[in-house]
């Protein structure tokens, strides 16, 4: 609401909110109480030591996915395809940590690709991460060193059992594996 850092907030606990800020704060609190995910409220989340923009158009990156990045980095590939890139967290993290690599990132969601592009630009790897609107590996004909993916993995029958914040707010396209 104040567009300041956490450090500033801790250093200035006496700072009053004006009526508009207080109204905005109450709206955010109500959204969070309703189960709306905190990363969507703040607009970002940390992944693999990097700050990523997230919107309701993309799945919120999970800490477990960092293991995929670690495994990929250990292979030191030069050409990588990230299938179903979403926010671009995997593709961008790999591009940041593998400066020699060329990364292709695909997604069927154009809205997700827009978020991923902004994340690549934010981390200054937009020149090495190429985004393609595509289902799976459709546009690729040549060899690559590594394919990474965090595809939709929730079985259709298990979707209703997901936490409310996930089930009601994160993109079903990114979760529902059929």
trRosetta pair geometry for C-beta under 8 A, 3 or more apart (Angstrom, degrees):
i j d omega theta_ij theta_ji phi_ij phi_ji
1 17 7.1 4 126 -129 138 124
1 21 5.1 107 159 -160 117 85
1 24 4.8 147 -126 102 106 118
1 25 4.8 -32 -58 -71 162 83
1 28 6.8 -125 -57 -2 105 145
2 8 7.9 -141 115 103 132 124
2 9 7.2 143 54 -84 143 98
2 15 7.6 62 -117 119 153 140
2 17 7.7 -109 -70 -107 102 89
2 21 6.6 43 -76 -146 71 134
4 8 4.1 -91 164 76 121 142
4 9 6.1 144 95 -49 115 81
5 8 4.7 105 57 2 78 98
5 9 7.2 -139 99 -3 47 85
6 9 5.6 -54 -152 35 36 114
6 10 6.4 33 152 -17 68 105
7 10 5.9 -57 -149 38 30 108
7 11 6.2 23 155 -14 65 112
8 11 5.7 -63 -145 42 30 108
8 12 6.0 -13 167 17 68 115
9 12 6.6 -79 -136 57 22 83
9 13 7.4 61 164 -86 61 58
9 15 7.9 -104 -129 39 55 129
10 13 7.0 -2 -156 -57 30 91
12 15 4.3 39 143 -28 111 116
17 21 4.0 -136 -166 98 96 116
17 22 4.4 132 113 -62 125 79
17 25 6.3 -46 -142 -10 165 141
18 21 5.0 89 50 12 70 106
18 22 7.0 -136 94 -8 32 91
19 22 5.6 -55 -143 37 30 113
19 23 6.4 33 156 -21 64 105
20 23 5.7 -53 -149 35 32 113
20 24 6.4 32 152 -17 65 105
21 24 5.6 -53 -147 38 33 112
21 25 6.2 36 152 -23 65 105
22 25 5.5 -51 -146 34 31 114
22 26 6.4 31 155 -18 64 104
23 26 5.9 -54 -149 36 30 110
23 27 6.5 33 151 -21 63 105
24 27 5.6 -54 -152 33 32 114
24 28 6.5 32 152 -18 65 105
25 28 5.8 -55 -151 36 32 111
25 29 6.4 32 151 -19 66 105
26 29 5.5 -51 -145 36 34 113
26 30 6.3 36 154 -20 65 104
27 30 5.8 -55 -150 36 30 112
27 31 6.5 32 151 -19 64 104
28 31 5.6 -52 -150 35 33 113
28 32 6.4 30 154 -18 66 105
28 41 5.7 101 -153 -159 100 124
29 32 5.8 -56 -148 37 31 109
29 33 6.3 33 153 -21 65 106
30 33 5.7 -52 -146 35 31 113
30 34 6.5 30 154 -20 63 107
31 34 5.7 -61 -154 36 31 111
31 36 4.1 -35 164 35 89 147
31 41 6.3 151 99 -94 130 115
32 35 7.9 119 179 -13 32 8
32 36 5.8 -82 -86 62 35 89
32 38 6.4 42 -121 -84 110 75
32 41 6.3 -15 -71 -51 96 158
35 163 7.9 -174 -155 150 114 88
35 164 4.3 -69 -142 115 154 112
35 165 4.5 -146 179 -78 85 70
35 168 6.1 62 106 55 133 132
35 169 6.8 -171 122 -21 91 127
36 40 6.2 -102 170 73 91 124
36 41 6.3 101 121 -56 111 103
36 165 7.0 120 -147 -133 3 87
36 169 5.8 142 -128 -104 55 151
37 40 4.7 86 74 6 92 104
37 41 7.2 -160 100 -8 49 86
37 60 5.9 -131 163 -47 157 150
37 165 5.0 111 -72 176 79 111
37 166 7.7 69 -68 -76 122 50
37 169 5.5 -177 -8 104 97 144
37 170 7.0 51 -22 -60 145 91
38 41 5.4 -56 -149 35 38 114
38 42 6.2 19 160 -5 73 107
39 42 6.0 -60 -138 48 33 98
39 43 7.6 -139 169 27 57 6
39 44 6.7 -108 -157 91 83 21
39 45 4.2 -14 -125 -57 129 115
39 54 4.9 15 148 64 115 141
39 60 4.9 127 56 -129 147 121
40 43 7.3 34 -169 -78 28 41
40 54 6.4 -86 -84 113 57 102
40 55 6.8 76 -132 -152 83 30
40 56 5.6 50 -132 -63 132 77
40 60 7.4 -88 -42 -75 84 115
40 169 6.7 -123 -2 164 159 126
42 45 7.7 114 76 -64 117 64
43 53 6.1 -25 161 -144 83 77
43 54 6.8 172 -174 57 33 62
43 55 7.2 10 -136 -81 73 69
44 51 5.5 14 176 -179 132 94
44 52 6.1 159 -154 83 78 41
44 53 5.5 -48 -95 -101 82 41
44 54 6.2 137 -115 15 25 82
45 51 7.7 164 85 -151 23 57
45 52 5.8 -24 64 63 71 93
45 54 5.4 16 6 -8 106 134
45 60 6.1 87 -15 -161 162 91
45 61 6.0 -178 96 47 130 96
46 49 7.0 3 -176 -116 105 13
46 50 6.9 150 -153 73 65 32
46 51 5.8 -38 -96 -95 67 58
46 52 7.4 136 -117 15 17 82
47 50 6.0 -32 71 63 68 84
47 52 5.2 -1 20 -2 114 131
47 61 4.2 -5 -90 109 139 155
47 65 7.4 -18 -152 82 118 113
47 66 6.7 -164 -169 -78 74 95
47 87 7.9 127 4 95 155 136
47 89 4.4 -17 105 -156 161 127
47 93 6.5 -98 120 -62 99 131
48 66 5.1 164 -75 -124 83 98
48 69 5.2 -39 -91 86 144 168
48 89 7.2 140 13 174 111 95
48 93 4.2 54 69 -133 153 139
48 97 7.9 -86 156 -29 131 133
50 89 7.8 168 76 -144 116 78
50 92 6.9 -147 114 119 160 113
50 93 6.0 -161 19 -95 137 84
50 96 6.5 157 -75 3 145 169
50 123 6.0 8 -158 -98 135 134
51 122 7.6 -99 88 146 87 137
52 61 6.4 60 59 4 151 137
52 87 5.4 74 165 153 132 132
52 88 7.5 -176 -142 71 121 82
52 89 5.3 -30 -87 -94 165 95
52 92 7.3 144 -102 64 109 146
52 119 5.2 13 -140 -126 85 128
52 122 7.9 150 -119 72 46 146
53 87 7.1 -173 82 -154 61 106
53 115 5.9 -144 101 -161 105 89
53 118 5.6 -25 41 105 147 122
53 119 5.7 -143 34 -74 90 88
53 122 6.9 149 -14 -27 106 156
54 58 5.6 -120 -145 74 76 113
54 60 5.6 56 -166 -110 158 69
54 61 7.3 -136 -82 2 129 84
54 87 5.5 -37 -100 -102 78 139
54 115 7.1 55 -125 -172 33 140
55 58 6.1 79 54 17 67 92
55 111 7.7 -105 88 160 128 104
55 115 5.5 -145 21 -93 107 133
56 169 6.5 -97 -125 178 104 78
56 170 7.5 -148 -148 -116 66 35
56 171 6.9 125 162 -53 64 86
57 109 6.5 169 178 156 96 135
57 111 3.8 -121 -147 131 141 115
57 112 5.2 -160 143 -72 99 60
57 114 7.5 6 106 55 161 102
57 115 5.8 171 80 -24 118 132
57 171 6.4 33 -167 -56 29 136
58 86 4.4 112 -153 180 98 87
58 87 4.2 113 158 -60 155 80
58 109 7.9 177 -86 93 66 145
58 111 8.0 -148 -46 117 76 87
58 112 4.9 118 -87 -127 87 89
58 115 5.1 -114 -29 76 134 157
58 116 7.6 141 -97 -50 141 82
58 171 6.8 -24 -105 5 9 128
58 174 7.0 91 -161 -65 43 161
59 86 5.0 -53 34 -138 91 149
59 87 7.2 -114 62 -15 61 100
59 150 7.9 -136 82 110 148 119
59 170 5.5 55 -121 -173 63 120
59 171 6.3 -95 -60 44 69 94
59 174 3.9 -151 -46 138 112 147
59 175 6.7 144 -102 -58 120 82
60 170 6.3 -93 1 -105 90 122
61 65 5.8 -107 -164 54 84 141
61 86 7.7 157 -71 104 79 134
61 87 6.0 -90 -42 48 103 140
61 89 4.3 46 -87 -17 143 173
62 65 5.1 106 65 -8 77 101
63 66 5.7 -33 -171 5 51 118
64 67 6.0 -32 -179 10 54 114
65 68 5.3 -35 -169 22 58 117
65 69 7.1 61 139 -16 70 96
65 89 7.0 71 113 101 138 129
65 90 6.7 -96 165 -73 115 102
65 150 5.3 -15 -120 -87 118 152
66 69 5.4 -48 -156 34 46 115
66 70 6.4 49 146 -21 70 101
67 70 5.5 -51 -149 35 35 114
67 71 6.4 35 153 -18 66 104
68 71 5.8 -54 -148 37 30 110
68 72 6.3 29 154 -17 64 108
68 90 6.3 -32 104 -121 123 122
68 148 5.9 119 166 -160 115 116
68 150 6.5 -135 -7 -66 168 101
69 72 5.7 -58 -147 39 30 110
69 73 6.2 32 155 -22 66 107
69 90 6.0 -152 -77 -134 92 72
69 93 4.9 -30 -130 111 141 137
69 94 6.3 -144 -138 -65 86 80
69 97 7.7 95 174 30 108 146
70 73 5.8 -54 -145 35 29 111
70 74 6.6 35 155 -26 62 103
71 74 5.8 -51 -154 26 31 115
71 75 7.3 28 151 -17 60 103
72 75 6.0 -60 -162 31 38 110
72 77 6.8 -58 -174 14 84 116
72 80 7.0 61 -170 -126 128 136
72 90 7.7 90 10 -172 158 100
72 94 5.7 -46 117 -105 137 121
72 146 5.9 126 -141 156 94 153
72 148 5.4 -20 -83 -76 139 137
73 76 7.2 33 178 -70 44 54
73 94 7.0 -153 -72 -121 79 75
73 97 5.6 -30 -113 119 123 137
73 98 6.7 -157 -121 -54 74 106
75 145 7.4 163 136 149 120 109
75 146 5.9 125 96 -79 147 138
76 98 6.8 163 -142 -122 54 116
77 80 5.2 112 99 -69 130 92
77 98 7.2 12 65 -163 62 163
77 101 6.3 64 98 -116 71 119
77 144 7.8 40 179 161 133 79
77 145 3.5 166 -151 109 104 128
77 146 3.9 -114 -55 -2 166 120
78 98 7.9 -155 -105 164 40 123
78 100 5.9 -54 -121 125 88 100
78 101 5.5 -157 -147 -109 34 63
78 102 6.8 28 156 19 68 81
78 145 5.5 104 41 -16 64 150
79 101 7.0 -179 -71 -156 23 77
79 102 5.4 -7 -110 64 69 96
79 104 7.8 18 -176 -3 82 101
79 143 7.7 98 78 116 145 67
79 144 4.5 -126 118 -143 108 72
79 145 4.8 125 53 5 73 93
79 146 7.5 158 89 28 54 69
80 91 7.4 171 109 -125 119 72
80 94 5.8 -72 79 136 170 152
80 98 7.8 95 -16 73 137 151
80 101 5.8 17 -1 -178 112 127
80 102 7.3 174 27 88 71 48
80 103 4.7 -17 69 -114 104 77
80 104 7.0 -172 95 28 53 67
80 144 6.7 118 -106 177 15 117
80 145 6.6 -45 -70 65 60 94
80 146 4.9 -17 -113 72 81 98
80 147 7.6 157 -162 -92 60 27
80 148 6.4 1 -172 6 109 107
81 103 7.7 155 -91 -164 25 59
81 104 4.7 -19 -110 70 73 104
81 105 7.7 167 -162 -82 52 31
81 106 6.9 8 -174 -2 98 108
81 137 6.7 57 147 -113 158 93
81 140 6.4 -42 -92 -62 151 159
81 144 5.3 13 -15 170 104 174
81 146 7.5 -171 29 98 64 53
81 147 4.9 -15 65 -115 101 75
81 148 7.3 173 87 29 51 63
82 85 4.7 76 114 -93 113 91
82 88 7.7 103 97 -138 152 53
82 90 5.0 161 -134 94 133 113
82 91 4.0 -118 15 -68 154 96
82 94 7.4 177 -60 22 123 138
82 103 6.4 19 -8 -177 108 107
82 104 7.1 -176 25 91 68 51
82 105 4.5 -9 63 -112 108 77
82 106 7.2 178 88 24 58 65
82 148 5.2 -20 -107 73 70 96
82 149 6.8 148 -165 -84 51 57
83 106 5.5 -9 -124 59 55 109
83 136 5.7 14 -154 -142 128 47
83 137 6.4 -50 -96 -60 126 75
83 147 6.4 20 -15 -174 114 99
83 148 7.3 -179 19 87 75 43
83 149 4.0 -21 61 -94 97 119
83 151 6.9 -11 108 -74 105 98
84 106 7.0 -5 -36 91 33 79
84 107 5.8 84 -138 -108 33 76
84 108 7.8 -11 -107 3 73 85
84 136 8.0 -1 -41 -90 89 48
84 149 5.5 72 35 -152 106 96
84 150 6.7 -129 95 66 116 56
84 151 5.2 125 15 -103 161 63
84 152 7.4 -141 -147 -21 154 71
84 174 7.2 138 -179 -129 111 77
85 88 5.1 24 161 -92 115 55
85 90 6.8 -133 -136 51 70 98
85 91 5.2 -10 -133 -12 120 130
85 105 3.7 46 -74 -175 153 106
85 106 6.3 139 -14 56 102 32
85 107 4.9 -94 40 -47 82 110
85 112 7.0 153 83 139 78 113
85 113 7.2 74 67 -100 120 66
85 116 5.1 52 124 -111 123 155
85 131 7.3 -106 47 -124 158 90
86 89 7.1 -21 86 11 105 93
86 107 6.4 153 -50 -107 34 138
86 109 7.8 37 -107 52 51 127
86 112 5.2 -76 -137 -165 37 128
86 115 7.7 -34 157 80 53 124
86 116 6.9 128 100 -68 33 112
86 150 7.6 -47 5 70 132 109
86 174 5.8 70 -98 -125 118 134
87 112 7.1 -83 -58 -162 38 86
87 115 5.4 -62 -124 125 60 121
87 116 5.9 144 162 -83 23 73
87 119 6.0 78 163 -31 79 156
88 91 5.0 -67 -161 55 72 110
88 92 4.8 66 139 -24 98 110
88 105 5.9 27 -119 -167 85 166
88 115 7.0 -168 1 109 104 75
88 116 2.9 129 -47 -144 114 86
88 117 7.4 165 -52 -31 154 28
88 119 4.5 171 71 67 125 130
88 120 5.8 -90 168 -44 153 89
88 129 7.0 76 -159 164 120 152
88 131 7.7 -51 -96 -93 120 115
89 92 6.2 -57 -133 42 21 105
89 93 6.0 21 165 -18 60 112
89 119 7.1 -66 -73 165 52 161
90 93 6.0 -58 -143 38 24 108
90 94 6.3 21 159 -16 62 110
90 148 5.6 -151 161 120 138 133
90 150 6.6 165 -41 -6 142 111
91 94 6.0 -62 -152 38 25 108
91 95 6.3 22 154 -17 64 110
91 103 4.8 144 -160 154 89 137
91 104 8.0 -104 -129 90 126 21
91 105 4.0 -27 -78 -80 165 124
91 116 6.9 42 52 -166 132 119
91 120 7.3 -35 111 -82 110 109
91 129 5.3 103 150 -139 115 124
92 95 5.6 -55 -144 38 32 111
92 96 6.2 35 156 -22 66 104
92 116 7.4 -163 -37 -162 112 76
92 119 5.1 -94 -52 130 161 107
92 120 5.3 -142 -99 -90 105 64
92 123 5.3 104 -178 46 115 146
92 125 5.9 149 -143 58 71 134
92 129 6.3 -26 -87 -66 62 162
93 96 5.8 -52 -147 34 30 112
93 97 6.3 6 161 1 64 113
94 97 6.3 -71 -143 50 27 96
94 98 5.5 -16 171 20 70 118
94 101 6.3 -68 146 91 96 158
94 103 5.8 130 89 -92 115 139
94 148 7.4 165 -50 20 151 155
95 98 6.6 -69 -119 59 21 82
95 99 7.9 65 174 -100 55 38
95 101 6.2 -130 -110 82 55 107
95 103 4.9 -96 -68 6 102 138
95 120 7.1 27 58 -132 156 94
95 123 7.5 120 86 107 108 122
95 125 3.8 117 126 178 130 148
95 128 5.1 154 -149 94 118 114
95 129 5.0 -74 -57 -57 157 105
96 99 8.0 -11 -180 -71 23 71
96 123 5.4 -62 -78 164 119 130
96 125 5.8 -102 -66 -46 64 141
98 101 3.8 35 119 -6 118 126
99 128 7.9 -172 -156 -35 47 172
101 128 6.8 97 94 166 63 129
102 128 5.7 -125 -116 -164 54 83
102 130 7.3 13 177 -3 93 111
103 125 7.8 25 33 153 127 123
103 128 6.1 64 21 135 86 84
103 129 4.6 -17 77 -110 108 73
103 130 7.1 173 93 22 53 69
104 129 7.8 159 -94 -161 18 55
104 130 5.0 -27 -110 69 68 99
104 132 6.4 2 -174 3 99 119
104 140 7.2 136 100 -80 163 120
104 144 7.6 -93 26 -110 121 142
105 113 7.7 153 112 -124 105 83
105 116 5.9 -152 128 163 148 147
105 129 5.8 15 -6 -178 120 100
105 130 7.0 164 22 79 72 44
105 131 5.1 -26 72 -104 98 68
105 132 7.2 159 81 23 46 72
106 131 7.7 148 -89 -161 33 53
106 132 4.9 -29 -102 74 80 94
106 133 7.5 115 -154 -136 71 8
106 134 4.4 -57 -150 62 120 100
106 135 7.7 -134 156 -36 125 3
106 136 7.1 7 108 117 146 8
106 137 7.4 -179 17 -93 162 36
106 138 7.9 149 -152 35 152 84
106 139 7.2 175 -100 27 128 111
107 110 8.0 172 97 -68 100 25
107 112 4.7 -104 147 90 156 124
107 113 5.2 -171 56 -61 118 87
107 116 7.0 151 -2 -9 141 148
107 131 7.7 -26 20 -161 97 95
107 133 6.9 -44 75 -120 63 53
107 134 7.6 77 43 49 22 56
108 133 7.0 71 -138 -169 28 74
108 134 7.2 -77 -82 98 59 20
108 135 5.2 35 -82 -85 109 75
108 173 7.1 -126 75 177 116 131
109 112 3.7 69 91 8 117 110
109 113 6.6 175 98 -12 63 81
109 171 7.2 8 -85 175 162 163
109 173 6.2 126 -59 104 122 150
109 174 7.8 -43 -8 -59 145 96
110 113 5.4 -51 -149 36 37 115
110 114 6.6 46 150 -26 65 98
110 133 5.5 -3 -86 -105 81 131
111 114 5.7 -47 -155 26 34 115
111 115 7.1 33 148 -14 62 100
112 115 5.7 -54 -156 35 38 110
112 116 6.3 38 148 -19 69 107
112 171 7.6 -93 -69 21 117 167
112 174 7.6 138 -93 -72 147 122
113 116 5.4 -53 -144 39 36 115
113 117 6.2 43 154 -25 67 101
113 131 5.0 129 -159 174 105 130
113 133 6.0 -81 -28 -78 159 81
114 117 5.8 -48 -148 31 30 114
114 118 6.8 30 152 -17 61 103
115 118 5.8 -57 -155 35 33 110
115 119 6.5 31 149 -18 66 106
116 119 5.6 -55 -149 36 34 112
116 120 6.4 36 152 -20 66 102
116 129 7.8 -128 155 142 101 134
116 131 6.0 144 98 -107 121 131
117 120 5.7 -52 -149 34 32 111
117 121 6.5 30 153 -16 65 105
117 126 6.9 56 -164 -124 69 108
117 131 5.6 -75 -73 -9 92 158
118 121 5.7 -54 -149 38 33 111
118 122 6.2 40 151 -26 65 106
119 122 5.4 -48 -144 32 33 117
119 123 6.5 9 162 1 64 108
120 123 6.4 -72 -149 50 27 93
120 125 5.2 -97 -161 78 79 81
120 126 4.3 114 126 -87 105 67
120 129 4.5 -131 -125 59 138 136
120 131 7.6 -145 -4 -43 150 115
121 124 7.4 31 -174 -78 33 34
121 126 4.6 24 -81 -52 63 135
125 128 5.2 -62 -175 51 81 101
125 129 5.3 62 125 -13 98 110
126 129 6.3 -65 -126 48 31 94
132 139 5.3 -106 172 31 152 153
134 137 7.7 23 133 -156 128 6
134 138 4.7 -152 -171 52 112 108
134 139 5.0 -99 -96 -12 157 107
135 138 5.6 59 63 -20 70 129
137 140 4.9 -63 -178 40 88 115
137 147 7.3 -34 -85 -125 124 137
140 144 6.9 -27 -169 -28 143 124
144 147 6.4 93 90 -60 131 79
150 153 7.8 -68 177 -21 65 121
151 177 6.8 87 127 -106 96 104
152 173 7.1 -110 -72 154 135 38
152 174 5.9 178 -84 167 90 25
152 175 5.4 54 -138 114 92 10
152 176 5.4 -16 -176 66 136 34
152 177 4.2 178 120 -73 86 66
152 178 7.6 83 108 -7 125 75
153 175 7.5 -64 43 -161 58 50
153 177 4.9 37 -117 -45 14 139
154 158 5.5 -132 -173 85 84 107
154 159 5.5 101 136 -87 125 71
154 162 6.5 -10 -137 -66 152 124
154 175 4.8 3 18 164 127 87
154 176 5.8 -53 73 -101 99 40
154 177 5.6 151 51 8 39 93
155 158 4.5 75 62 10 88 109
155 159 7.5 -128 92 -34 46 75
155 177 6.1 -41 -79 67 40 103
155 178 7.5 -41 -141 90 51 33
156 159 6.0 -29 -160 -13 35 117
156 176 6.4 52 -94 -162 67 100
156 177 7.7 -121 -40 72 65 58
156 178 5.6 -4 -43 -163 108 27
157 160 7.9 -48 177 19 38 99
158 161 5.3 -61 -168 40 63 114
158 162 7.2 85 139 -46 78 82
159 162 6.0 -32 -167 -6 42 114
159 167 6.6 119 168 -124 74 99
159 172 7.7 33 -148 -138 134 100
159 175 7.2 111 -121 123 96 117
159 176 5.9 6 -91 -103 131 96
160 167 7.1 66 -132 -133 28 144
162 166 4.5 -100 161 86 119 118
162 167 4.1 150 80 -61 109 96
162 175 7.4 15 -89 178 163 146
163 166 4.9 82 64 12 84 103
163 167 6.7 -171 85 -6 36 94
164 167 5.7 -60 -130 45 28 107
164 168 5.5 1 179 4 68 120
165 168 7.0 -56 -120 48 14 93
165 169 5.8 -36 -175 30 51 127
165 170 7.7 55 135 -21 63 99
166 169 7.0 -85 -124 51 11 83
166 170 5.0 -25 -155 16 58 125
166 175 7.1 128 167 -106 104 153
167 170 7.8 23 -25 37 11 89
170 174 6.6 -89 155 67 99 118
170 175 6.2 93 107 -41 113 130
171 174 4.5 73 83 8 101 106
171 175 7.0 163 93 -5 55 93
172 175 5.7 -75 -147 47 37 104
172 176 5.0 13 174 -12 83 121
173 176 7.0 -41 -101 36 16 97
